[in-house]
Amino acid sequence: MLRAIWNDVERRKQLLFSVLAIIIIQALFWWAYLPLVSPTNKPFDRIPLYGAAHAQPVSPDWSEVQKAKFAPVELPWESCCKPGYHAMRVNSILPVFPMMDWRWCRWSARTITRSGSMAR
């Protein structure tokens, strides 16, 4: 069937024209239209982190995480190919507490203590 379509000159012209039109439309979309409507990438604001520590609790229970011995690590830190659970403790200073809306603020007031750590 494909051989019959390819041997017909008019069908071959239509097929090549269709493929060429698809390629041109795709090129216009990706290199002309999309850069005009997509938002520009602004620099990512980072929160300065310090005092990172790592521990390997026995289980993912909160009580096991609290009992685990944390050892200081240098950021960026990674752990490759060792099975088990990992817990990280990282400190940061936020000059302004980020609030999304009042419902989230009420939720965070109950769960975040004065020191800024997550309470249970």
C-alpha positions as CSV (number, residue, x, y, z in Angstrom):
1,M,0.0,0.0,0.0
2,L,2.8,2.4,0.9
3,R,4.5,1.6,-2.3
4,A,1.4,2.3,-4.3
5,I,1.1,5.7,-2.5
6,W,4.7,6.5,-3.1
7,N,4.6,5.6,-6.8
8,D,1.7,7.9,-7.4
9,V,3.3,11.3,-8.1
10,E,0.4,13.5,-6.9
11,R,0.1,11.5,-3.7
12,R,3.9,11.8,-3.1
13,K,3.7,15.6,-3.6
14,Q,0.8,15.8,-1.1
15,L,2.6,13.6,1.4
16,L,5.8,15.6,1.2
17,F,3.9,18.9,1.3
18,S,2.1,17.7,4.4
19,V,5.3,16.6,6.2
20,L,7.0,19.9,5.3
21,A,4.0,21.9,6.5
22,I,4.0,20.0,9.8
23,I,7.8,20.7,10.2
24,I,7.3,24.4,9.4
25,I,4.4,24.8,11.8
26,Q,6.3,23.0,14.6
27,A,9.4,25.2,14.1
28,L,7.3,28.4,14.2
29,F,5.6,27.3,17.3
30,W,8.7,26.3,19.2
31,W,11.1,29.0,18.1
32,A,8.8,32.0,17.3
33,Y,5.5,31.8,19.2
34,L,6.5,30.0,22.5
35,P,9.4,32.4,23.4
36,L,6.9,35.3,23.1
37,V,4.3,33.9,25.4
38,S,6.3,32.0,27.9
39,P,7.4,33.8,31.1
40,T,11.0,34.8,31.4
41,N,13.1,32.9,33.9
42,K,14.0,35.2,36.8
43,P,16.8,34.3,39.2
44,F,15.8,31.9,41.8
45,D,15.8,33.4,45.3
46,R,17.5,31.1,47.7
47,I,17.2,30.9,51.4
48,P,20.7,30.6,53.0
49,L,21.1,27.3,54.8
50,Y,23.6,26.4,57.5
51,G,24.1,23.8,60.2
52,A,23.1,20.7,58.1
53,A,23.1,17.4,59.9
54,H,22.3,13.8,58.8
55,A,21.1,10.7,60.7
56,Q,19.9,7.3,59.7
57,P,16.9,6.3,61.9
58,V,16.0,2.7,62.2
59,S,12.4,3.3,61.1
60,P,10.4,6.3,59.7
61,D,8.6,6.8,63.0
62,W,8.9,10.3,64.5
63,S,10.1,8.9,67.8
64,E,13.0,7.1,66.0
65,V,14.0,10.3,64.2
66,Q,14.1,12.2,67.5
67,K,16.3,9.4,69.0
68,A,18.7,9.3,66.0
69,K,22.2,10.7,66.3
70,F,22.7,13.6,63.9
71,A,26.2,14.1,62.5
72,P,27.2,17.4,60.8
73,V,27.4,17.3,57.0
74,E,28.5,19.7,54.3
75,L,25.9,20.9,51.8
76,P,25.3,19.8,49.1
77,W,25.0,16.3,50.6
78,E,24.1,13.1,48.9
79,S,23.7,9.5,49.8
80,C,24.0,6.9,47.1
81,C,23.2,3.3,46.9
82,K,22.8,2.6,50.7
83,P,19.3,1.2,51.6
84,G,17.7,2.7,54.7
85,Y,15.9,5.8,56.1
86,H,17.6,9.2,56.1
87,A,16.8,12.3,58.2
88,M,18.2,15.7,57.6
89,R,18.2,18.7,59.9
90,V,18.9,22.1,58.3
91,N,18.8,25.6,59.8
92,S,17.9,28.8,58.0
93,I,17.0,32.4,58.9
94,L,13.9,33.8,57.3
95,P,13.7,37.6,57.6
96,V,10.0,37.5,56.7
97,F,7.6,34.6,57.3
98,P,6.0,33.7,53.9
99,M,2.2,33.7,54.1
100,M,0.0,32.5,51.3
101,D,-3.4,33.3,52.8
102,W,-5.1,33.5,56.2
103,R,-6.1,29.8,56.2
104,W,-2.5,28.8,55.8
105,C,-1.4,31.3,58.4
106,R,-3.8,29.8,61.0
107,W,-2.5,26.3,60.1
108,S,1.1,27.4,60.5
109,A,0.5,29.2,63.8
110,R,-0.6,25.8,65.3
111,T,2.2,23.8,63.8
112,I,5.2,26.0,63.9
113,T,6.8,26.9,67.3
114,R,8.5,30.2,68.2
115,S,11.9,28.9,67.2
116,G,10.7,28.1,63.7
117,S,10.9,24.3,63.9
118,M,8.0,22.1,63.0
119,A,6.1,21.0,66.0
120,R,4.2,17.7,66.2
